[in-house]
């Protein structure tokens, strides 16, 4: 896979071959995957009409895989969010024509953070369509200062997720669009660990923090979803404590190196009570996707 004129990542067939994924997922004891494209293919940097073409190509391929393997896959489309009007049109096609379950978006869109008014029409359309939104970090903040030690993935990615969550909270997005169902990758990144500082900042300097939304940030805990991919039992217990097990959905990052070797292994190893475990393994994801079990367990 190329990024610009440089090799970005070597990928294997399990990134695009649904048969290979089915075989590997069977070994991982997972029954249904929610597929999405890799963020490097958001193409927000490109002319919007070109990004629309690539989005349509990716979404068509995704929809074909899902419809040919209905018992194995659900899907999240991608849209040219640098042009919100085109993004709305492609989101509508994904949801109404292709049968996808939601849309994956980046943690920012070029110079727009996720509170930017330019994106409000997109959020309104997502509410209207009942679209589940999955926010994944990309184009990591500060990466020009992190050329060693894999720091963009270890530091930049978590910071991007915190940026996205704080932007939506302080920008009043959940107030303006209360029916949005938004999930954030990687356990919300560094947001949970920074929550105390975020709350203190709101309380100490509301003149700087609460300029667009007066609601206390803690009021939004449990209003959005995060995935379970935190690699640490203490952090996962903390996530359950602050947002609720019904807002933590199984995340795998399959098939990449920072994913779990066996998706769900951490959850199953923690001796959680049955209610919490079932929430994390599948119920939270179904609620975020607004799907009933009968719509997914088709065999």
Helices and strands as residue ranges (DSSP letters): E 2-3, E 6-7, G 13-15, H 18-28, E 33-35, G 39-41, H 48-68, E 73-77, H 84-92, I 93-97, E 102-106, G 117-119, H 120-129, E 132-136, G 143-145, H 151-151, I 152-156, H 157-170, H 173-176, E 181-184, G 186-188, H 195-204, H 206-209, G 217-220, E 225-227, H 233-243, G 245-247, E 248-249, H 265-269, H 274-278, I 279-283, H 284-289, H 293-296
